[in-house]
């Protein structure tokens, strides 16, 4: 994905049998192409969820949780978010688990940043889930 002409990250979606469903387990890996502060990643994620209509009160709590989870990343590092069968989000830096947010509402809105039908980047979504999804 590019932002203002700069490469930001590469994204990969992993789903059972290669078929994405928002209600089934899947994993989304973002490999960062630049250095980012964890707080900036959390705040940008909250900003994107706000565009989906999530309330400020709800976002405040989720933002605090994301700031506590997301580390600073260097170019080449990956953060993977996994949507579990129960609807929780589990995050990994490389192969190391770094945190969980158990709220299914968070999981929906967080992954909808990239995978939702109203994403701000429909071309990226089409590449991740398949143009016909």
CNS distance restraints for C-alpha pairs under 8 A (distance, minus, plus):
assign (resid   1 and name CA) (resid   7 and name CA) 5.97 0.50 0.50
assign (resid   1 and name CA) (resid   8 and name CA) 5.69 0.50 0.50
assign (resid   1 and name CA) (resid   9 and name CA) 5.50 0.50 0.50
assign (resid   1 and name CA) (resid  10 and name CA) 6.12 0.50 0.50
assign (resid   1 and name CA) (resid  11 and name CA) 7.59 0.50 0.50
assign (resid   1 and name CA) (resid 124 and name CA) 7.16 0.50 0.50
assign (resid   2 and name CA) (resid   6 and name CA) 5.19 0.50 0.50
assign (resid   2 and name CA) (resid   7 and name CA) 4.39 0.50 0.50
assign (resid   2 and name CA) (resid   8 and name CA) 5.44 0.50 0.50
assign (resid   2 and name CA) (resid   9 and name CA) 7.44 0.50 0.50
assign (resid   3 and name CA) (resid   7 and name CA) 6.56 0.50 0.50
assign (resid   3 and name CA) (resid   8 and name CA) 6.51 0.50 0.50
assign (resid   7 and name CA) (resid  33 and name CA) 6.31 0.50 0.50
assign (resid   7 and name CA) (resid  34 and name CA) 7.62 0.50 0.50
assign (resid   8 and name CA) (resid  32 and name CA) 6.07 0.50 0.50
assign (resid   8 and name CA) (resid  33 and name CA) 5.28 0.50 0.50
assign (resid   8 and name CA) (resid  34 and name CA) 6.11 0.50 0.50
assign (resid   9 and name CA) (resid  30 and name CA) 6.02 0.50 0.50
assign (resid   9 and name CA) (resid  31 and name CA) 5.29 0.50 0.50
assign (resid   9 and name CA) (resid  32 and name CA) 4.25 0.50 0.50
assign (resid   9 and name CA) (resid  33 and name CA) 5.00 0.50 0.50
assign (resid   9 and name CA) (resid  34 and name CA) 7.51 0.50 0.50
assign (resid  10 and name CA) (resid  30 and name CA) 5.68 0.50 0.50
assign (resid  10 and name CA) (resid  31 and name CA) 5.13 0.50 0.50
assign (resid  10 and name CA) (resid  32 and name CA) 6.55 0.50 0.50
assign (resid  10 and name CA) (resid  33 and name CA) 7.31 0.50 0.50
assign (resid  11 and name CA) (resid  28 and name CA) 6.99 0.50 0.50
assign (resid  11 and name CA) (resid  29 and name CA) 5.64 0.50 0.50
assign (resid  11 and name CA) (resid  30 and name CA) 4.63 0.50 0.50
assign (resid  11 and name CA) (resid  31 and name CA) 6.39 0.50 0.50
assign (resid  11 and name CA) (resid 128 and name CA) 7.62 0.50 0.50
assign (resid  12 and name CA) (resid  28 and name CA) 5.77 0.50 0.50
assign (resid  12 and name CA) (resid  29 and name CA) 5.18 0.50 0.50
assign (resid  12 and name CA) (resid  30 and name CA) 6.66 0.50 0.50
assign (resid  12 and name CA) (resid 128 and name CA) 6.68 0.50 0.50
assign (resid  13 and name CA) (resid  26 and name CA) 7.33 0.50 0.50
assign (resid  13 and name CA) (resid  27 and name CA) 5.84 0.50 0.50
assign (resid  13 and name CA) (resid  28 and name CA) 4.62 0.50 0.50
assign (resid  13 and name CA) (resid  29 and name CA) 6.46 0.50 0.50
assign (resid  13 and name CA) (resid 128 and name CA) 5.87 0.50 0.50
assign (resid  13 and name CA) (resid 129 and name CA) 7.41 0.50 0.50
assign (resid  14 and name CA) (resid  18 and name CA) 6.71 0.50 0.50
assign (resid  14 and name CA) (resid  20 and name CA) 7.87 0.50 0.50
assign (resid  14 and name CA) (resid  26 and name CA) 5.65 0.50 0.50
assign (resid  14 and name CA) (resid  27 and name CA) 5.03 0.50 0.50
assign (resid  14 and name CA) (resid  28 and name CA) 6.33 0.50 0.50
assign (resid  15 and name CA) (resid  19 and name CA) 5.57 0.50 0.50
assign (resid  15 and name CA) (resid  20 and name CA) 5.36 0.50 0.50
assign (resid  15 and name CA) (resid  21 and name CA) 7.88 0.50 0.50
assign (resid  15 and name CA) (resid  25 and name CA) 6.97 0.50 0.50
assign (resid  15 and name CA) (resid  26 and name CA) 4.63 0.50 0.50
assign (resid  15 and name CA) (resid  27 and name CA) 6.59 0.50 0.50
assign (resid  16 and name CA) (resid  20 and name CA) 7.38 0.50 0.50
assign (resid  16 and name CA) (resid  25 and name CA) 7.61 0.50 0.50
assign (resid  16 and name CA) (resid  26 and name CA) 7.04 0.50 0.50
assign (resid  19 and name CA) (resid 129 and name CA) 7.68 0.50 0.50
assign (resid  20 and name CA) (resid  24 and name CA) 7.72 0.50 0.50
assign (resid  20 and name CA) (resid  26 and name CA) 7.16 0.50 0.50
assign (resid  20 and name CA) (resid 129 and name CA) 6.07 0.50 0.50
assign (resid  21 and name CA) (resid  25 and name CA) 7.80 0.50 0.50
assign (resid  21 and name CA) (resid  26 and name CA) 7.88 0.50 0.50
assign (resid  22 and name CA) (resid  26 and name CA) 7.97 0.50 0.50
assign (resid  22 and name CA) (resid 108 and name CA) 7.67 0.50 0.50
assign (resid  23 and name CA) (resid  85 and name CA) 7.96 0.50 0.50
assign (resid  23 and name CA) (resid  87 and name CA) 7.70 0.50 0.50
assign (resid  24 and name CA) (resid  83 and name CA) 7.48 0.50 0.50
assign (resid  24 and name CA) (resid  84 and name CA) 7.42 0.50 0.50
assign (resid  24 and name CA) (resid  85 and name CA) 6.05 0.50 0.50
assign (resid  25 and name CA) (resid  82 and name CA) 7.12 0.50 0.50
assign (resid  25 and name CA) (resid  83 and name CA) 5.01 0.50 0.50
assign (resid  25 and name CA) (resid  84 and name CA) 4.86 0.50 0.50
assign (resid  25 and name CA) (resid  85 and name CA) 5.22 0.50 0.50
assign (resid  25 and name CA) (resid  87 and name CA) 7.90 0.50 0.50
assign (resid  26 and name CA) (resid  82 and name CA) 5.79 0.50 0.50
assign (resid  26 and name CA) (resid  83 and name CA) 5.37 0.50 0.50
assign (resid  26 and name CA) (resid  84 and name CA) 7.15 0.50 0.50
assign (resid  27 and name CA) (resid  80 and name CA) 6.57 0.50 0.50
assign (resid  27 and name CA) (resid  81 and name CA) 5.59 0.50 0.50
assign (resid  27 and name CA) (resid  82 and name CA) 4.25 0.50 0.50
assign (resid  27 and name CA) (resid  83 and name CA) 6.21 0.50 0.50
assign (resid  28 and name CA) (resid  80 and name CA) 5.51 0.50 0.50
assign (resid  28 and name CA) (resid  81 and name CA) 5.31 0.50 0.50
assign (resid  28 and name CA) (resid  82 and name CA) 6.46 0.50 0.50
assign (resid  29 and name CA) (resid  78 and name CA) 6.45 0.50 0.50
assign (resid  29 and name CA) (resid  79 and name CA) 5.79 0.50 0.50
assign (resid  29 and name CA) (resid  80 and name CA) 4.08 0.50 0.50
assign (resid  29 and name CA) (resid  81 and name CA) 6.38 0.50 0.50
assign (resid  30 and name CA) (resid  78 and name CA) 5.42 0.50 0.50
assign (resid  30 and name CA) (resid  79 and name CA) 5.49 0.50 0.50
assign (resid  30 and name CA) (resid  80 and name CA) 6.20 0.50 0.50
assign (resid  31 and name CA) (resid  75 and name CA) 7.85 0.50 0.50
assign (resid  31 and name CA) (resid  76 and name CA) 5.98 0.50 0.50
assign (resid  31 and name CA) (resid  77 and name CA) 5.62 0.50 0.50
assign (resid  31 and name CA) (resid  78 and name CA) 4.11 0.50 0.50
assign (resid  31 and name CA) (resid  79 and name CA) 6.59 0.50 0.50
assign (resid  32 and name CA) (resid  73 and name CA) 7.34 0.50 0.50
assign (resid  32 and name CA) (resid  74 and name CA) 7.08 0.50 0.50
assign (resid  32 and name CA) (resid  75 and name CA) 5.31 0.50 0.50
assign (resid  32 and name CA) (resid  76 and name CA) 5.53 0.50 0.50
assign (resid  32 and name CA) (resid  77 and name CA) 5.77 0.50 0.50
assign (resid  32 and name CA) (resid  78 and name CA) 6.10 0.50 0.50
assign (resid  33 and name CA) (resid  74 and name CA) 7.78 0.50 0.50
assign (resid  33 and name CA) (resid  75 and name CA) 4.57 0.50 0.50
assign (resid  33 and name CA) (resid  76 and name CA) 5.78 0.50 0.50
assign (resid  33 and name CA) (resid  77 and name CA) 7.99 0.50 0.50
assign (resid  34 and name CA) (resid  74 and name CA) 6.27 0.50 0.50
assign (resid  34 and name CA) (resid  75 and name CA) 4.38 0.50 0.50
assign (resid  34 and name CA) (resid  76 and name CA) 7.59 0.50 0.50
assign (resid  35 and name CA) (resid  72 and name CA) 7.52 0.50 0.50
assign (resid  35 and name CA) (resid  73 and name CA) 5.53 0.50 0.50
assign (resid  35 and name CA) (resid  74 and name CA) 4.24 0.50 0.50
assign (resid  35 and name CA) (resid  75 and name CA) 5.10 0.50 0.50
assign (resid  36 and name CA) (resid  40 and name CA) 6.75 0.50 0.50
assign (resid  36 and name CA) (resid  41 and name CA) 6.96 0.50 0.50
assign (resid  36 and name CA) (resid  72 and name CA) 5.72 0.50 0.50
assign (resid  36 and name CA) (resid  73 and name CA) 5.33 0.50 0.50
assign (resid  36 and name CA) (resid  74 and name CA) 6.58 0.50 0.50
assign (resid  37 and name CA) (resid  41 and name CA) 6.51 0.50 0.50
assign (resid  37 and name CA) (resid  71 and name CA) 6.87 0.50 0.50
assign (resid  37 and name CA) (resid  72 and name CA) 4.22 0.50 0.50
assign (resid  37 and name CA) (resid  73 and name CA) 6.39 0.50 0.50
assign (resid  38 and name CA) (resid  42 and name CA) 6.27 0.50 0.50
assign (resid  38 and name CA) (resid  67 and name CA) 6.35 0.50 0.50
assign (resid  38 and name CA) (resid  69 and name CA) 7.97 0.50 0.50
assign (resid  38 and name CA) (resid  70 and name CA) 4.74 0.50 0.50
assign (resid  38 and name CA) (resid  71 and name CA) 4.41 0.50 0.50
assign (resid  38 and name CA) (resid  72 and name CA) 4.28 0.50 0.50
assign (resid  38 and name CA) (resid  73 and name CA) 6.89 0.50 0.50
assign (resid  39 and name CA) (resid  43 and name CA) 6.08 0.50 0.50
assign (resid  39 and name CA) (resid  66 and name CA) 7.86 0.50 0.50
assign (resid  39 and name CA) (resid  67 and name CA) 5.14 0.50 0.50
assign (resid  39 and name CA) (resid  70 and name CA) 7.05 0.50 0.50
assign (resid  39 and name CA) (resid  71 and name CA) 7.70 0.50 0.50
assign (resid  39 and name CA) (resid  72 and name CA) 7.64 0.50 0.50
assign (resid  40 and name CA) (resid  44 and name CA) 5.98 0.50 0.50
assign (resid  41 and name CA) (resid  45 and name CA) 6.11 0.50 0.50
assign (resid  41 and name CA) (resid  70 and name CA) 7.18 0.50 0.50
assign (resid  42 and name CA) (resid  46 and name CA) 6.23 0.50 0.50
assign (resid  42 and name CA) (resid  63 and name CA) 6.03 0.50 0.50
assign (resid  42 and name CA) (resid  66 and name CA) 5.29 0.50 0.50
assign (resid  42 and name CA) (resid  67 and name CA) 5.50 0.50 0.50
assign (resid  42 and name CA) (resid  70 and name CA) 6.83 0.50 0.50
assign (resid  43 and name CA) (resid  47 and name CA) 6.12 0.50 0.50
assign (resid  43 and name CA) (resid  63 and name CA) 6.58 0.50 0.50
assign (resid  43 and name CA) (resid  67 and name CA) 7.89 0.50 0.50
assign (resid  44 and name CA) (resid  48 and name CA) 6.24 0.50 0.50
assign (resid  45 and name CA) (resid  49 and name CA) 6.26 0.50 0.50
assign (resid  45 and name CA) (resid 110 and name CA) 7.08 0.50 0.50
assign (resid  45 and name CA) (resid 113 and name CA) 7.54 0.50 0.50
assign (resid  46 and name CA) (resid  50 and name CA) 6.12 0.50 0.50
assign (resid  46 and name CA) (resid  59 and name CA) 6.22 0.50 0.50
assign (resid  46 and name CA) (resid  62 and name CA) 7.73 0.50 0.50
assign (resid  46 and name CA) (resid  63 and name CA) 6.16 0.50 0.50
assign (resid  47 and name CA) (resid  51 and name CA) 6.65 0.50 0.50
assign (resid  48 and name CA) (resid  52 and name CA) 6.99 0.50 0.50
assign (resid  48 and name CA) (resid 113 and name CA) 6.17 0.50 0.50
assign (resid  49 and name CA) (resid  53 and name CA) 6.96 0.50 0.50
assign (resid  49 and name CA) (resid  54 and name CA) 6.02 0.50 0.50
assign (resid  49 and name CA) (resid  59 and name CA) 7.79 0.50 0.50
assign (resid  49 and name CA) (resid 109 and name CA) 5.96 0.50 0.50
assign (resid  49 and name CA) (resid 110 and name CA) 6.53 0.50 0.50
assign (resid  49 and name CA) (resid 113 and name CA) 6.63 0.50 0.50
assign (resid  50 and name CA) (resid  54 and name CA) 4.92 0.50 0.50
assign (resid  50 and name CA) (resid  55 and name CA) 6.86 0.50 0.50
assign (resid  50 and name CA) (resid  56 and name CA) 7.41 0.50 0.50
assign (resid  50 and name CA) (resid  59 and name CA) 7.42 0.50 0.50
assign (resid  52 and name CA) (resid 109 and name CA) 7.43 0.50 0.50
assign (resid  52 and name CA) (resid 118 and name CA) 7.75 0.50 0.50
assign (resid  54 and name CA) (resid  58 and name CA) 6.74 0.50 0.50
assign (resid  54 and name CA) (resid  59 and name CA) 6.68 0.50 0.50
assign (resid  54 and name CA) (resid 109 and name CA) 7.97 0.50 0.50
assign (resid  55 and name CA) (resid  59 and name CA) 6.16 0.50 0.50
assign (resid  56 and name CA) (resid  60 and name CA) 5.98 0.50 0.50
assign (resid  57 and name CA) (resid  61 and name CA) 6.89 0.50 0.50
assign (resid  58 and name CA) (resid  62 and name CA) 6.47 0.50 0.50
assign (resid  59 and name CA) (resid  63 and name CA) 5.74 0.50 0.50
assign (resid  60 and name CA) (resid  64 and name CA) 6.37 0.50 0.50
assign (resid  61 and name CA) (resid  65 and name CA) 6.48 0.50 0.50
assign (resid  62 and name CA) (resid  66 and name CA) 6.15 0.50 0.50
assign (resid  62 and name CA) (resid 106 and name CA) 7.27 0.50 0.50
assign (resid  63 and name CA) (resid  67 and name CA) 6.05 0.50 0.50
assign (resid  64 and name CA) (resid  68 and name CA) 6.31 0.50 0.50
assign (resid  65 and name CA) (resid  69 and name CA) 6.36 0.50 0.50
assign (resid  65 and name CA) (resid 101 and name CA) 7.40 0.50 0.50
assign (resid  66 and name CA) (resid  70 and name CA) 5.78 0.50 0.50
assign (resid  67 and name CA) (resid  71 and name CA) 7.84 0.50 0.50
assign (resid  69 and name CA) (resid  91 and name CA) 7.86 0.50 0.50
assign (resid  69 and name CA) (resid  98 and name CA) 6.01 0.50 0.50
assign (resid  69 and name CA) (resid  99 and name CA) 5.43 0.50 0.50
assign (resid  69 and name CA) (resid 100 and name CA) 7.88 0.50 0.50
assign (resid  70 and name CA) (resid  98 and name CA) 7.53 0.50 0.50
assign (resid  73 and name CA) (resid  77 and name CA) 6.06 0.50 0.50
assign (resid  73 and name CA) (resid  78 and name CA) 7.85 0.50 0.50
assign (resid  77 and name CA) (resid  93 and name CA) 7.45 0.50 0.50
assign (resid  77 and name CA) (resid  94 and name CA) 6.85 0.50 0.50
assign (resid  78 and name CA) (resid  93 and name CA) 5.87 0.50 0.50
assign (resid  78 and name CA) (resid  94 and name CA) 5.47 0.50 0.50
assign (resid  79 and name CA) (resid  91 and name CA) 6.82 0.50 0.50
assign (resid  79 and name CA) (resid  92 and name CA) 5.51 0.50 0.50
assign (resid  79 and name CA) (resid  93 and name CA) 4.66 0.50 0.50
assign (resid  79 and name CA) (resid  94 and name CA) 6.24 0.50 0.50
assign (resid  80 and name CA) (resid  91 and name CA) 5.60 0.50 0.50
assign (resid  80 and name CA) (resid  92 and name CA) 5.10 0.50 0.50
assign (resid  80 and name CA) (resid  93 and name CA) 6.57 0.50 0.50
assign (resid  80 and name CA) (resid  94 and name CA) 7.30 0.50 0.50
assign (resid  81 and name CA) (resid  89 and name CA) 6.34 0.50 0.50
assign (resid  81 and name CA) (resid  90 and name CA) 5.70 0.50 0.50
assign (resid  81 and name CA) (resid  91 and name CA) 4.55 0.50 0.50
assign (resid  81 and name CA) (resid  92 and name CA) 6.54 0.50 0.50
assign (resid  82 and name CA) (resid  88 and name CA) 7.98 0.50 0.50
assign (resid  82 and name CA) (resid  89 and name CA) 5.50 0.50 0.50
assign (resid  82 and name CA) (resid  90 and name CA) 5.12 0.50 0.50
assign (resid  82 and name CA) (resid  91 and name CA) 6.30 0.50 0.50
assign (resid  83 and name CA) (resid  87 and name CA) 5.89 0.50 0.50
assign (resid  83 and name CA) (resid  88 and name CA) 5.83 0.50 0.50
assign (resid  83 and name CA) (resid  89 and name CA) 4.95 0.50 0.50
assign (resid  83 and name CA) (resid  90 and name CA) 6.75 0.50 0.50
assign (resid  83 and name CA) (resid 107 and name CA) 6.85 0.50 0.50
assign (resid  84 and name CA) (resid  88 and name CA) 5.36 0.50 0.50
assign (resid  84 and name CA) (resid  89 and name CA) 6.38 0.50 0.50
assign (resid  84 and name CA) (resid  90 and name CA) 7.40 0.50 0.50
assign (resid  86 and name CA) (resid 104 and name CA) 7.70 0.50 0.50
assign (resid  87 and name CA) (resid 102 and name CA) 7.17 0.50 0.50
assign (resid  87 and name CA) (resid 103 and name CA) 7.20 0.50 0.50
assign (resid  87 and name CA) (resid 104 and name CA) 4.71 0.50 0.50
assign (resid  87 and name CA) (resid 107 and name CA) 6.45 0.50 0.50
assign (resid  88 and name CA) (resid 100 and name CA) 7.11 0.50 0.50
assign (resid  88 and name CA) (resid 101 and name CA) 5.94 0.50 0.50
assign (resid  88 and name CA) (resid 102 and name CA) 4.25 0.50 0.50
assign (resid  88 and name CA) (resid 103 and name CA) 5.86 0.50 0.50
assign (resid  88 and name CA) (resid 104 and name CA) 5.53 0.50 0.50
assign (resid  88 and name CA) (resid 107 and name CA) 6.12 0.50 0.50
assign (resid  89 and name CA) (resid 100 and name CA) 5.57 0.50 0.50
assign (resid  89 and name CA) (resid 101 and name CA) 5.24 0.50 0.50
assign (resid  89 and name CA) (resid 102 and name CA) 6.16 0.50 0.50
assign (resid  89 and name CA) (resid 103 and name CA) 7.74 0.50 0.50
assign (resid  89 and name CA) (resid 104 and name CA) 7.80 0.50 0.50
assign (resid  89 and name CA) (resid 106 and name CA) 7.94 0.50 0.50
assign (resid  89 and name CA) (resid 107 and name CA) 5.60 0.50 0.50
assign (resid  90 and name CA) (resid  97 and name CA) 7.36 0.50 0.50
assign (resid  90 and name CA) (resid  98 and name CA) 7.84 0.50 0.50
assign (resid  90 and name CA) (resid  99 and name CA) 5.93 0.50 0.50
assign (resid  90 and name CA) (resid 100 and name CA) 4.38 0.50 0.50
assign (resid  90 and name CA) (resid 101 and name CA) 6.59 0.50 0.50
assign (resid  91 and name CA) (resid  97 and name CA) 5.89 0.50 0.50
assign (resid  91 and name CA) (resid  98 and name CA) 5.65 0.50 0.50
assign (resid  91 and name CA) (resid  99 and name CA) 5.38 0.50 0.50
assign (resid  91 and name CA) (resid 100 and name CA) 6.16 0.50 0.50
assign (resid  92 and name CA) (resid  96 and name CA) 5.19 0.50 0.50
assign (resid  92 and name CA) (resid  97 and name CA) 4.26 0.50 0.50
assign (resid  92 and name CA) (resid  98 and name CA) 5.24 0.50 0.50
assign (resid  92 and name CA) (resid  99 and name CA) 7.24 0.50 0.50
assign (resid  93 and name CA) (resid  97 and name CA) 6.46 0.50 0.50
assign (resid  93 and name CA) (resid  98 and name CA) 6.40 0.50 0.50
assign (resid 101 and name CA) (resid 106 and name CA) 7.45 0.50 0.50
assign (resid 101 and name CA) (resid 107 and name CA) 7.72 0.50 0.50
assign (resid 102 and name CA) (resid 106 and name CA) 7.94 0.50 0.50
assign (resid 102 and name CA) (resid 107 and name CA) 7.93 0.50 0.50
assign (resid 103 and name CA) (resid 107 and name CA) 6.50 0.50 0.50
assign (resid 104 and name CA) (resid 108 and name CA) 6.24 0.50 0.50
assign (resid 105 and name CA) (resid 109 and name CA) 6.32 0.50 0.50
assign (resid 106 and name CA) (resid 110 and name CA) 5.76 0.50 0.50
assign (resid 107 and name CA) (resid 111 and name CA) 6.12 0.50 0.50
assign (resid 108 and name CA) (resid 112 and name CA) 5.99 0.50 0.50
assign (resid 109 and name CA) (resid 113 and name CA) 6.68 0.50 0.50
assign (resid 111 and name CA) (resid 115 and name CA) 5.83 0.50 0.50
assign (resid 111 and name CA) (resid 116 and name CA) 7.04 0.50 0.50
assign (resid 112 and name CA) (resid 116 and name CA) 3.82 0.50 0.50
assign (resid 112 and name CA) (resid 117 and name CA) 7.44 0.50 0.50
assign (resid 112 and name CA) (resid 118 and name CA) 7.67 0.50 0.50
assign (resid 112 and name CA) (resid 119 and name CA) 6.41 0.50 0.50
assign (resid 113 and name CA) (resid 119 and name CA) 5.48 0.50 0.50
assign (resid 113 and name CA) (resid 120 and name CA) 7.22 0.50 0.50
assign (resid 114 and name CA) (resid 119 and name CA) 5.81 0.50 0.50
assign (resid 114 and name CA) (resid 120 and name CA) 7.71 0.50 0.50
assign (resid 114 and name CA) (resid 121 and name CA) 6.95 0.50 0.50
assign (resid 114 and name CA) (resid 124 and name CA) 7.23 0.50 0.50
assign (resid 114 and name CA) (resid 125 and name CA) 5.87 0.50 0.50
assign (resid 115 and name CA) (resid 119 and name CA) 6.59 0.50 0.50
assign (resid 115 and name CA) (resid 125 and name CA) 5.35 0.50 0.50
assign (resid 115 and name CA) (resid 128 and name CA) 7.69 0.50 0.50
assign (resid 115 and name CA) (resid 129 and name CA) 7.41 0.50 0.50
assign (resid 116 and name CA) (resid 125 and name CA) 7.60 0.50 0.50
assign (resid 117 and name CA) (resid 122 and name CA) 7.60 0.50 0.50
assign (resid 118 and name CA) (resid 122 and name CA) 7.55 0.50 0.50
assign (resid 119 and name CA) (resid 125 and name CA) 7.43 0.50 0.50
assign (resid 121 and name CA) (resid 125 and name CA) 6.50 0.50 0.50
assign (resid 122 and name CA) (resid 126 and name CA) 6.08 0.50 0.50
assign (resid 123 and name CA) (resid 127 and name CA) 6.33 0.50 0.50
assign (resid 124 and name CA) (resid 128 and name CA) 6.20 0.50 0.50
assign (resid 125 and name CA) (resid 129 and name CA) 6.00 0.50 0.50
assign (resid 125 and name CA) (resid 130 and name CA) 7.64 0.50 0.50
assign (resid 126 and name CA) (resid 130 and name CA) 4.97 0.50 0.50
assign (resid 126 and name CA) (resid 131 and name CA) 4.45 0.50 0.50
assign (resid 126 and name CA) (resid 132 and name CA) 7.65 0.50 0.50
assign (resid 126 and name CA) (resid 133 and name CA) 7.46 0.50 0.50
assign (resid 127 and name CA) (resid 131 and name CA) 6.54 0.50 0.50
assign (resid 129 and name CA) (resid 133 and name CA) 6.19 0.50 0.50
